[in-house]
Amino acid sequence: MSATSGAVWGRAEQQDFRSRVRGTLLGTAVGDALGGPVDGLTLEEIRAAHGPEGLVDLGYGYGRRGTVTHHTQLTLFTVDGLIRAQVRRDTGAWHPPTDLHRAYLRWAATQRDWGPDERRKEDGWLAREEWLYARREPTRALLLGLGDERMGTLESPKNPDDMGPEAVARSAPFGLLVGWEPQLVVQLAVECSAQTHGHPTACLSAGAYAVIVHGLARGQSLDGSVQQALALLAARPGHQPVSDALQHALGAVRQGMPSPGRVEELTGDGAADGMLAAAVYCALVGEDVRHGLSLAVNQAGPSAVAGALTGGLLGALHGETALPPAWVAELEGRQTILELADDFAMEMTQGPALHSPVGASPGWLARYPR
């Protein structure tokens, strides 16, 4: 069954897919919101502020509970870009990295402008959501990578020495392209990483994360999805650090009770490969979503990234109903996230009914202009 070829989806398949899409996006945001307030703190500092068990509930960030960071913002613009790529395909133009780059430039505008420009109808609806215009400590690599119109490519990447995890943290939506072959999911995530984080370790970590989510969204186990990612990585130059990190995560599962020390060992210096490994480990050993996310954020590494990556995996694996409802209820931008998730699920399962080369829904094209 191909989501991009107009294949017919059964009702049960559509419902399962929508639950996994919602789970992935809400899980990313909930993990991001959980980890954001303790990002950059040591475990001792986290425990001093939140008690001996560390952070086990949403904390206060940017003035309230449940606020997200730039990781969630960029994840949402990734979804927007993927929908726009599908819509624009009707025109005969089919180059998803370009559509993703345009989406990321729309995010970059939210970091510069006071609020949405209602006159720019071509921006679509997501760029008019005022809450997304909050600046949530985006990294220098993101701002430099998207600071001009030139699109980074694998041949000429932006920030070619940057191994940071930010590109990985926005890559879960690529894995929701369940009608694509896994190697194409890897390729798209890798190419889009090069727009801001061009080091091979960053690019291949993004590709590996996307294809792990892809396996989960198609109903595979987490261990099986990681094994598939390792097999696909093996053919790519420069894969060894990422492959080693994933193998390290799998090995750590068999080393006794989970602990913050083990998570910190996996995160290392906070580069993309270490954060990917930590997220895989926390998702594998977590007794449930709450436990897995708490394990991810209670460590000295980048807690928001760890939470976002772990949440994306657990949401794709279990669907939206497995997420802690009290956390989802307080989540900043929840209605926007749900609306975007449902639009993505509808586009991927029923796109031909929404638009085609011979006709289209005016309302859909207003939301996602060609």
C-alpha positions as CSV (number, residue, x, y, z in Angstrom):
1,M,0.0,0.0,0.0
2,S,1.4,3.4,-1.0
3,A,0.3,6.6,0.6
4,T,1.6,8.5,-2.4
5,S,0.2,6.4,-5.2
6,G,-3.5,6.8,-4.5
7,A,-3.9,3.3,-3.0
8,V,-7.1,2.7,-1.1
9,W,-6.8,2.7,2.6
10,G,-9.3,0.7,4.8
11,R,-11.0,2.5,7.6
12,A,-9.2,0.6,10.3
13,E,-5.8,1.4,8.6
14,Q,-6.7,5.1,8.4
15,Q,-7.6,5.2,12.1
16,D,-4.4,3.4,13.1
17,F,-2.3,5.7,11.0
18,R,-3.9,8.8,12.3
19,S,-3.4,7.7,15.9
20,R,0.3,7.1,15.2
21,V,0.7,10.5,13.4
22,R,-1.0,12.2,16.4
23,G,1.1,10.1,18.8
24,T,4.4,11.0,17.0
25,L,3.7,14.8,16.9
26,L,2.2,15.0,20.4
27,G,4.9,12.7,21.8
28,T,7.6,14.9,20.3
29,A,6.0,18.0,21.8
30,V,5.3,16.5,25.2
31,G,8.9,15.2,25.5
32,D,10.2,18.6,24.4
33,A,8.0,20.4,26.9
34,L,9.0,18.0,29.7
35,G,12.8,18.4,29.1
36,G,12.9,22.1,28.2
37,P,12.8,23.5,31.8
38,V,15.8,21.4,32.8
39,D,17.8,21.7,29.6
40,G,21.5,22.1,30.4
41,L,21.2,21.3,34.1
42,T,23.2,18.6,35.8
43,L,21.4,15.7,37.4
44,E,22.3,17.1,40.8
45,E,20.8,20.5,39.8
46,I,17.6,18.8,38.5
47,R,17.2,16.8,41.8
48,A,17.9,19.9,43.9
49,A,15.1,21.7,42.1
50,H,12.6,18.9,41.8
51,G,13.3,16.3,44.5
52,P,15.3,13.1,44.7
53,E,13.4,11.4,41.8
54,G,14.2,14.4,39.6
55,L,11.6,15.8,37.2
56,V,8.6,13.6,37.0
57,D,6.0,16.1,35.9
58,L,5.8,19.1,33.5
59,G,7.8,22.0,34.9
60,Y,7.6,25.8,34.2
61,G,9.3,27.1,31.1
62,Y,8.7,30.5,29.4
63,G,6.2,31.5,32.0
64,R,3.9,28.4,32.2
65,R,3.8,24.6,32.2
66,G,3.8,22.7,28.9
67,T,5.7,25.1,26.7
68,V,7.7,23.7,23.8
69,T,11.0,24.7,22.2
70,H,12.2,25.3,18.7
71,H,12.4,21.5,18.3
72,T,8.6,21.2,18.2
73,Q,8.2,24.3,16.1
74,L,10.5,22.9,13.4
75,T,8.8,19.5,13.6
76,L,5.5,21.2,12.8
77,F,7.0,23.1,9.9
78,T,8.5,19.8,8.6
79,V,4.9,18.4,8.5
80,D,3.7,21.5,6.7
81,G,6.5,21.2,4.1
82,L,5.7,17.5,3.5
83,I,2.0,18.3,2.9
84,R,2.9,21.2,0.6
85,A,5.2,18.9,-1.4
86,Q,2.4,16.4,-2.0
87,V,0.0,19.2,-3.1
88,R,2.6,20.8,-5.4
89,R,3.2,17.5,-7.0
90,D,0.1,18.0,-9.1
91,T,1.8,20.9,-10.9
92,G,4.5,18.5,-12.1
93,A,7.0,20.0,-9.7
94,W,8.3,17.3,-7.4
95,H,11.4,18.1,-5.3
96,P,10.5,17.6,-1.6
97,P,13.8,19.0,-0.2
98,T,12.9,22.4,-1.8
99,D,9.4,22.3,-0.2
100,L,10.9,21.5,3.1
101,H,13.5,24.3,2.7
102,R,10.7,26.8,2.0
103,A,8.9,25.5,5.1
104,Y,12.0,26.0,7.3
105,L,12.4,29.5,5.9
106,R,8.8,30.2,7.0
107,W,9.9,29.0,10.5
108,A,12.9,31.3,10.3
109,A,10.6,34.2,9.6
110,T,8.7,33.5,12.9
111,Q,12.0,34.0,14.7
112,R,12.5,37.5,13.1
113,D,9.0,38.9,12.8
114,W,6.7,40.2,15.5
115,G,3.8,38.1,14.2
116,P,2.2,36.7,11.1
117,D,1.7,38.8,8.0
118,E,-1.9,38.2,7.0
119,R,-1.2,39.5,3.5
120,R,1.1,36.6,2.7
121,K,-1.6,34.1,1.7
122,E,1.1,31.9,0.1
123,D,2.5,31.1,3.5
124,G,-0.5,28.9,4.4
125,W,-2.3,28.6,7.7
126,L,0.5,27.3,10.0
127,A,2.6,30.4,9.5
128,R,-0.3,32.4,10.7
129,E,-0.4,30.7,14.1
130,E,0.7,33.5,16.5
131,W,1.9,31.2,19.2
132,L,4.7,29.9,16.9
133,Y,6.3,33.4,16.8
134,A,7.8,32.9,20.2
135,R,11.6,32.6,20.1
136,R,12.6,29.5,22.0
137,E,16.4,29.6,22.1
138,P,17.1,28.4,18.5
139,T,20.7,27.4,18.0
140,R,23.2,29.4,16.0
141,A,23.4,26.6,13.4
142,L,19.7,26.8,12.8
143,L,19.7,30.6,12.4
144,L,22.8,30.6,10.2
145,G,21.6,27.7,8.1
146,L,18.3,29.4,7.4
147,G,19.6,32.9,7.4
148,D,19.5,33.3,3.7
149,E,17.7,31.9,0.7
150,R,20.4,29.4,-0.4
151,M,19.4,25.8,0.3
152,G,22.1,23.6,1.8
153,T,22.6,20.3,-0.1
154,L,24.7,17.2,0.4
155,E,27.1,18.5,-2.2
156,S,27.2,22.0,-0.6
157,P,25.8,21.7,3.0
158,K,25.2,24.4,5.5
159,N,27.3,24.2,8.6
160,P,29.3,21.2,7.3
161,D,31.1,20.7,10.7
162,D,28.1,20.9,12.9
163,M,27.1,17.6,14.6
164,G,24.3,19.0,16.7
165,P,21.1,17.1,17.2
166,E,18.6,19.8,16.0
167,A,18.1,18.3,12.6
168,V,17.4,14.9,14.1
169,A,14.9,16.5,16.5
170,R,12.7,17.7,13.5
171,S,12.9,14.5,11.5
172,A,10.2,12.3,12.9
173,P,7.6,13.5,10.3
174,F,9.7,12.0,7.5
175,G,9.1,8.6,9.1
176,L,5.4,9.1,8.8
177,L,5.7,8.8,5.0
178,V,4.6,5.2,5.3
179,G,4.0,4.7,1.6
180,W,7.6,5.4,0.8
181,E,10.4,2.9,0.7
182,P,12.6,3.0,3.8
183,Q,15.7,4.0,1.8
184,L,13.9,7.0,0.3
185,V,12.8,8.1,3.8
186,V,16.5,8.0,4.9
187,Q,17.5,10.0,1.8
188,L,15.0,12.8,2.3
189,A,15.9,13.2,6.0
190,V,19.6,13.2,5.2
191,E,19.1,15.8,2.4
192,C,17.0,18.1,4.7
193,S,19.5,17.8,7.5
194,A,22.1,19.3,5.2
195,Q,20.1,22.5,5.1
196,T,21.3,23.3,8.6
197,H,23.6,20.6,9.9
198,G,25.8,19.3,7.2
199,H,28.2,17.0,9.1
200,P,27.7,13.3,8.0
201,T,27.0,12.3,11.6
202,A,24.2,14.8,11.9
203,C,22.7,13.9,8.5
204,L,22.9,10.2,9.0
205,S,21.5,10.4,12.6
206,A,18.5,12.3,11.1
207,G,18.1,9.6,8.5
208,A,18.4,6.8,11.0
209,Y,15.8,8.4,13.3
210,A,13.4,9.0,10.5
211,V,13.5,5.4,9.3
212,I,13.1,4.0,12.8
213,V,9.9,6.1,13.1
214,H,9.0,4.8,9.7
215,G,9.2,1.2,10.9
216,L,7.1,2.0,14.0
217,A,4.5,3.8,12.0
218,R,4.1,0.7,9.9
219,G,3.6,-1.5,12.9
220,Q,7.1,-2.9,13.4
221,S,8.7,-3.4,16.8
222,L,11.3,-0.8,18.0
223,D,14.1,-3.3,18.0
224,G,13.2,-4.4,14.5
225,S,13.0,-0.8,13.3
226,V,16.5,-0.1,14.8
227,Q,17.9,-3.2,13.0
228,Q,16.4,-2.0,9.7
229,A,18.1,1.4,10.3
230,L,21.4,-0.3,10.9
231,A,21.1,-2.3,7.7
232,L,20.3,0.8,5.7
233,L,23.1,2.8,7.3
234,A,25.7,0.2,6.5
235,A,25.7,1.2,2.8
236,R,26.4,4.9,3.5
237,P,29.8,6.5,3.8
238,G,30.5,7.9,7.2
239,H,27.9,5.7,9.0
240,Q,30.2,4.2,11.6
241,P,29.7,6.7,14.5
242,V,25.9,6.5,14.1
243,S,25.8,2.7,13.7
244,D,28.1,2.3,16.7
245,A,25.9,4.6,18.8
246,L,22.8,2.6,17.9
247,Q,24.6,-0.7,18.7
248,H,25.7,0.9,22.0
249,A,22.1,1.7,22.8
250,L,21.0,-1.9,22.1
251,G,23.8,-3.3,24.2
252,A,22.9,-1.0,27.1
253,V,19.4,-2.5,27.3
254,R,21.0,-5.7,28.6
255,Q,23.1,-4.1,31.2
256,G,20.7,-4.0,34.2
257,M,18.3,-1.5,35.6
258,P,18.0,1.8,33.6
259,S,19.7,4.7,35.3
260,P,20.6,8.4,34.5
261,G,24.2,7.4,34.4
262,R,23.6,5.0,31.6
263,V,21.6,7.6,29.7
264,E,24.4,10.2,30.2
265,E,27.0,7.7,28.9
266,L,25.0,7.3,25.7
267,T,24.4,11.0,25.2
268,G,28.1,11.7,25.4
269,D,28.8,15.3,24.3
270,G,25.3,15.9,23.1
271,A,26.0,15.4,19.4
272,A,23.4,13.9,17.1
273,D,24.5,10.3,17.3
274,G,24.6,10.2,21.1
275,M,21.1,11.8,21.4
276,L,19.7,9.3,19.0
277,A,21.2,6.5,21.0
278,A,19.9,7.8,24.3
279,A,16.4,8.2,22.8
280,V,16.4,4.6,21.4
281,Y,17.5,3.3,24.8
282,C,14.9,5.2,26.8
283,A,12.1,4.1,24.5
284,L,13.3,0.5,24.7
285,V,13.6,0.3,28.5
286,G,10.8,2.6,29.6
287,E,8.0,0.7,31.4
288,D,5.5,3.1,29.8
289,V,5.6,6.5,28.1
290,R,5.8,8.5,31.3
291,H,8.8,6.4,32.6
292,G,10.6,6.5,29.2
293,L,10.3,10.3,29.0
294,S,11.3,10.9,32.6
295,L,14.4,8.7,32.1
296,A,15.2,10.7,28.9
297,V,15.1,14.2,30.5
298,N,16.7,13.5,33.9
299,Q,20.3,13.6,32.8
300,A,23.0,16.3,32.2
301,G,22.7,16.3,28.4
302,P,20.3,18.3,26.2
303,S,17.1,17.3,28.0
304,A,14.7,18.9,25.5
305,V,16.2,17.0,22.6
306,A,16.2,13.8,24.5
307,G,12.6,14.2,25.5
308,A,11.5,15.2,22.0
309,L,13.3,12.2,20.3
310,T,12.1,9.7,22.9
311,G,8.5,11.0,22.7
312,G,8.5,10.8,18.9
313,L,9.5,7.1,19.1
314,L,7.0,6.2,21.8
315,G,4.2,8.1,20.1
316,A,4.8,6.4,16.8
317,L,5.0,3.0,18.5
318,H,1.9,3.2,20.7
319,G,-0.3,6.0,19.2
320,E,-1.7,9.0,20.9
321,T,-3.7,7.2,23.6
322,A,-0.6,6.0,25.3
323,L,0.6,9.5,26.1
324,P,0.0,10.9,29.6
325,P,-3.3,12.7,29.2
326,A,-2.6,15.3,31.9
327,W,0.6,16.3,30.0
328,V,-1.2,16.4,26.7
329,A,-3.9,18.6,28.2
330,E,-1.5,21.3,29.2
331,L,0.6,21.2,26.1
332,E,1.2,24.5,24.4
333,G,-0.2,24.6,20.9
334,R,-2.1,21.3,21.3
335,Q,-5.0,22.3,19.0
336,T,-2.6,23.3,16.3
337,I,-0.6,20.1,16.6
338,L,-3.8,18.0,16.4
339,E,-5.1,19.9,13.4
340,L,-1.8,19.6,11.6
341,A,-1.6,15.9,12.4
342,D,-5.1,15.2,11.1
343,D,-4.4,17.2,7.9
344,F,-1.2,15.2,7.4
345,A,-3.0,11.9,7.9
346,M,-5.8,13.0,5.5
347,E,-3.3,14.1,2.9
348,M,-1.4,10.9,3.0
349,T,-4.4,8.6,2.9
350,Q,-6.9,10.6,0.8
351,G,-4.8,13.1,-1.1
352,P,-6.3,12.4,-4.5
353,A,-9.7,13.3,-3.2
354,L,-8.4,16.6,-2.0
355,H,-6.4,17.6,-5.0
356,S,-5.3,16.3,-8.4
357,P,-4.0,17.7,-11.7
358,V,-7.6,18.2,-12.9
359,G,-9.2,19.7,-9.7
360,A,-8.8,20.5,-6.1
361,S,-10.6,21.6,-2.9
362,P,-10.2,25.4,-2.7
363,G,-10.2,25.2,1.1
364,W,-7.3,22.7,1.0
365,L,-5.3,24.9,-1.4
366,A,-5.9,27.9,0.8
367,R,-4.4,26.0,3.7
368,Y,-1.5,24.5,1.7
369,P,-0.9,26.7,-1.3
370,R,0.9,25.3,-4.3
